[in-house]
Structures are given as structure tokens and as C-alpha cells.
């Protein structure tokens, strides 16, 4: 059985009055992401990991922020489209492990819902999806609540 791994990373600045969407879940907070799409750093990192594992470049190649059709795009849809490309190349998800780095708000109460939304978008069992959260102990741009970042690692297997 052929397996491949992929790694994804995304970062966005935070600003007051913007929406904060993570893993397809809208969170109430005074700050949100500045972005061309909905700014879901978690789903962008996962999409990049999937595309990278299949050697399909990155999310910006397929859904460029210079294209007005992706303005305010729902990142769950972009994730589904990314995974469709991976499946067309002959691979399925083995597992996914992701981490969100964010000082505030605390997202632990939303992680199960995020995993469900991700699994639903991929058409895969939630048991294949792991999402974790961390702060940066008030260090760096994340700790100063200036930005948010997400990391994702995937394993894909030949069908």
C-alpha cells in the first residue's frame, strides 16, 4: 500500500470587528481574521496538507486570493474541493492531526464540533480527525493576540 504524508500551515492577522471561523465553526469573539475568504486558518492548513501530500501544490494555486470568485469563500467548500483533487489522484485520507495556536478565545468546547464539520466535508469518519489547540503563553504575535496560526499533518493512502 502506498502512503504519503503532507504538512500544512496557515496564519492570519486578527482585527476587531472581523469574523472568527475555525474548523467551519463561527466563534463569538471581539477579534476575527483578516482574509480574502472566510479566513479559516485551520481548514486552510488542512487543505494545504492534503494537497501537498498528493503533490498538488497549495491552496493558493487552486483558489487564489486574487480571484474575486473566492472573496468570502466558505473554507469548508474549499476543503471539499481540495480533497476531491486528492481523491482524483487516487488517494484517500488515512488520518489528520491539526493544531490551532490562539491565545483567545478558548476553543476546547468547540473542538468536537470542528472535527464533525471537517469529517462531514471530507466524507470521512470523525475518528480519522484530530484537532488540538494551544496558546503561546502570551509570546509572539499569537500571544499578543495579533494573529492566529494552524498546523496540519495528514497521511493519505492509495485507493
C-alpha positions as a Markdown table, in Angstrom:
| # | Residue | x | y | z |
|---|---|---|---|---|
| 1 | Unk | 0.0 | 0.0 | 0.0 |
| 2 | Unk | 1.4 | 3.4 | -1.0 |
| 3 | Unk | 1.2 | 6.1 | 1.7 |
| 4 | Unk | 2.2 | 9.7 | 1.6 |
| 5 | Unk | 2.3 | 12.5 | 4.2 |
| 6 | Unk | 1.6 | 16.2 | 3.9 |
| 7 | Unk | 2.1 | 19.2 | 6.1 |
| 8 | Unk | 0.1 | 22.4 | 6.1 |
| 9 | Unk | 0.5 | 25.8 | 7.8 |
| 10 | Unk | -1.6 | 28.9 | 7.7 |
| 11 | Unk | -1.6 | 32.2 | 9.5 |
| 12 | Unk | -3.9 | 35.3 | 9.5 |
| 13 | Unk | -3.8 | 38.6 | 11.3 |
| 14 | Unk | -6.6 | 39.3 | 13.8 |
| 15 | Unk | -8.6 | 42.5 | 14.0 |
| 16 | Unk | -11.6 | 43.8 | 15.9 |
| 17 | Unk | -14.9 | 43.6 | 14.1 |
| 18 | Unk | -13.9 | 40.6 | 11.8 |
| 19 | Unk | -15.5 | 37.1 | 12.0 |
| 20 | Unk | -13.6 | 34.3 | 13.6 |
| 21 | Unk | -14.3 | 30.9 | 11.9 |
| 22 | Unk | -12.3 | 27.8 | 12.9 |
| 23 | Unk | -12.9 | 24.4 | 11.5 |
| 24 | Unk | -16.1 | 25.6 | 10.0 |
| 25 | Unk | -17.5 | 26.8 | 13.3 |
| 26 | Unk | -18.2 | 30.6 | 13.9 |
| 27 | Unk | -16.9 | 31.7 | 17.3 |
| 28 | Unk | -18.1 | 34.7 | 19.1 |
| 29 | Unk | -15.1 | 36.9 | 19.9 |
| 30 | Unk | -14.2 | 40.6 | 19.6 |
| 31 | Unk | -11.5 | 39.8 | 17.0 |
| 32 | Unk | -11.5 | 37.8 | 13.8 |
| 33 | Unk | -9.3 | 37.0 | 10.9 |
| 34 | Unk | -8.4 | 39.4 | 8.1 |
| 35 | Unk | -8.7 | 37.4 | 4.9 |
| 36 | Unk | -9.9 | 37.2 | 1.3 |
| 37 | Unk | -12.0 | 34.1 | 2.1 |
| 38 | Unk | -13.7 | 33.4 | 5.4 |
| 39 | Unk | -10.2 | 33.2 | 7.0 |
| 40 | Unk | -10.5 | 29.7 | 8.5 |
| 41 | Unk | -6.8 | 29.1 | 9.2 |
| 42 | Unk | -7.5 | 25.5 | 10.4 |
| 43 | Unk | -9.2 | 24.5 | 7.1 |
| 44 | Unk | -6.6 | 26.3 | 5.0 |
| 45 | Unk | -3.8 | 24.4 | 6.8 |
| 46 | Unk | -5.6 | 21.1 | 6.3 |
| 47 | Unk | -6.3 | 21.8 | 2.6 |
| 48 | Unk | -2.6 | 22.6 | 2.1 |
| 49 | Unk | -1.6 | 19.4 | 3.9 |
| 50 | Unk | -3.9 | 17.3 | 1.7 |
| 51 | Unk | -2.8 | 19.0 | -1.5 |
| 52 | Unk | 0.9 | 18.7 | -0.5 |
| 53 | Unk | 0.6 | 15.0 | 0.3 |
| 54 | Unk | -0.6 | 14.4 | -3.2 |
| 55 | Unk | 2.0 | 16.7 | -4.8 |
| 56 | Unk | -0.8 | 19.1 | -5.9 |
| 57 | Unk | 0.9 | 22.3 | -4.8 |
| 58 | Unk | -1.0 | 24.5 | -2.4 |
| 59 | Unk | -4.4 | 26.1 | -1.7 |
| 60 | Unk | -3.3 | 29.4 | -3.2 |
| 61 | Unk | -2.6 | 27.7 | -6.5 |
| 62 | Unk | -6.1 | 26.2 | -6.8 |
| 63 | Unk | -8.1 | 29.0 | -5.1 |
| 64 | Unk | -6.0 | 32.3 | -5.4 |
| 65 | Unk | -6.9 | 35.3 | -3.3 |
| 66 | Unk | -6.5 | 37.3 | -6.5 |
| 67 | Unk | -9.7 | 35.7 | -7.9 |
| 68 | Unk | -12.8 | 37.6 | -6.9 |
| 69 | Unk | -14.9 | 34.4 | -7.0 |
| 70 | Unk | -13.1 | 33.3 | -3.8 |
| 71 | Unk | -13.9 | 36.5 | -1.9 |
| 72 | Unk | -15.6 | 35.5 | 1.4 |
| 73 | Unk | -15.5 | 31.8 | 0.2 |
| 74 | Unk | -16.6 | 29.2 | 2.7 |
| 75 | Unk | -13.4 | 27.3 | 3.6 |
| 76 | Unk | -15.4 | 24.1 | 4.1 |
| 77 | Unk | -16.2 | 24.2 | 0.4 |
| 78 | Unk | -12.5 | 24.8 | -0.4 |
| 79 | Unk | -11.6 | 21.9 | 1.8 |
| 80 | Unk | -14.0 | 19.6 | 0.0 |
| 81 | Unk | -12.7 | 20.7 | -3.4 |
| 82 | Unk | -9.1 | 20.2 | -2.3 |
| 83 | Unk | -9.9 | 16.7 | -1.1 |
| 84 | Unk | -11.8 | 15.9 | -4.4 |
| 85 | Unk | -8.5 | 16.7 | -6.2 |
| 86 | Unk | -6.6 | 14.3 | -3.9 |
| 87 | Unk | -9.2 | 11.6 | -4.5 |
| 88 | Unk | -9.0 | 12.1 | -8.3 |
| 89 | Unk | -5.3 | 11.4 | -8.0 |
| 90 | Unk | -6.1 | 8.1 | -6.4 |
| 91 | Unk | -5.7 | 8.7 | -2.6 |
| 92 | Unk | -7.9 | 8.7 | 0.5 |
| 93 | Unk | -7.3 | 10.1 | 3.9 |
| 94 | Unk | -5.7 | 7.8 | 6.4 |
| 95 | Unk | -5.7 | 10.3 | 9.3 |
| 96 | Unk | -5.4 | 14.0 | 10.0 |
| 97 | Unk | -3.8 | 15.8 | 13.0 |
| 98 | Unk | -4.1 | 19.5 | 13.4 |
| 99 | Unk | -3.2 | 22.2 | 16.0 |
| 100 | Unk | -4.5 | 25.7 | 16.3 |
| 101 | Unk | -2.4 | 28.3 | 18.1 |
| 102 | Unk | -4.6 | 31.1 | 19.5 |
| 103 | Unk | -4.4 | 33.0 | 22.8 |
| 104 | Unk | -8.1 | 33.9 | 23.0 |
| 105 | Unk | -10.9 | 32.7 | 22.9 |
| 106 | Unk | -10.5 | 29.2 | 24.4 |
| 107 | Unk | -11.7 | 26.8 | 21.8 |
| 108 | Unk | -11.7 | 23.5 | 23.6 |
| 109 | Unk | -15.5 | 23.5 | 23.9 |
| 110 | Unk | -15.8 | 23.7 | 20.1 |
| 111 | Unk | -13.2 | 21.0 | 19.0 |
| 112 | Unk | -15.7 | 18.2 | 18.7 |
| 113 | Unk | -17.9 | 20.3 | 16.5 |
| 114 | Unk | -14.9 | 21.3 | 14.4 |
| 115 | Unk | -13.9 | 17.6 | 14.0 |
| 116 | Unk | -17.5 | 16.8 | 12.9 |
| 117 | Unk | -17.6 | 19.6 | 10.3 |
| 118 | Unk | -14.2 | 18.6 | 8.9 |
| 119 | Unk | -15.2 | 14.9 | 8.7 |
| 120 | Unk | -18.5 | 15.8 | 7.1 |
| 121 | Unk | -16.8 | 18.0 | 4.4 |
| 122 | Unk | -14.3 | 15.2 | 3.7 |
| 123 | Unk | -16.9 | 12.4 | 3.8 |
| 124 | Unk | -14.7 | 10.6 | 6.2 |
| 125 | Unk | -15.3 | 9.2 | 9.7 |
| 126 | Unk | -14.7 | 11.6 | 12.6 |
| 127 | Unk | -12.3 | 9.0 | 14.1 |
| 128 | Unk | -9.8 | 10.0 | 11.4 |
| 129 | Unk | -9.8 | 13.6 | 12.5 |
| 130 | Unk | -7.8 | 15.1 | 15.4 |
| 131 | Unk | -7.9 | 18.8 | 16.3 |
| 132 | Unk | -5.9 | 20.3 | 19.2 |
| 133 | Unk | -5.5 | 23.8 | 20.5 |
| 134 | Unk | -2.7 | 25.7 | 22.3 |
| 135 | Unk | -1.7 | 29.1 | 23.3 |
| 136 | Unk | 1.7 | 30.5 | 23.0 |
| 137 | Unk | 1.9 | 31.6 | 26.7 |
| 138 | Unk | 1.5 | 35.2 | 25.6 |
| 139 | Unk | 4.6 | 35.1 | 23.5 |
| 140 | Unk | 4.9 | 36.3 | 19.9 |
| 141 | Unk | 2.2 | 37.6 | 17.6 |
| 142 | Unk | -0.2 | 34.8 | 18.7 |
| 143 | Unk | 0.4 | 35.5 | 22.4 |
| 144 | Unk | -0.2 | 39.3 | 21.8 |
| 145 | Unk | -3.5 | 38.4 | 20.1 |
| 146 | Unk | -2.3 | 39.9 | 16.8 |
| 147 | Unk | -2.7 | 36.7 | 14.8 |
| 148 | Unk | -3.7 | 33.1 | 14.7 |
| 149 | Unk | -1.9 | 30.1 | 13.2 |
| 150 | Unk | -2.7 | 26.5 | 12.4 |
| 151 | Unk | -0.7 | 23.4 | 11.6 |
| 152 | Unk | -1.9 | 20.2 | 10.0 |
| 153 | Unk | -0.4 | 16.9 | 9.2 |
| 154 | Unk | -2.1 | 14.2 | 7.1 |
| 155 | Unk | -1.5 | 10.7 | 6.0 |
| 156 | Unk | -3.1 | 9.7 | 2.7 |
| 157 | Unk | -3.2 | 6.2 | 1.2 |
| 158 | Unk | -3.6 | 4.9 | -2.3 |
| 159 | Unk | -7.1 | 3.7 | -3.1 |
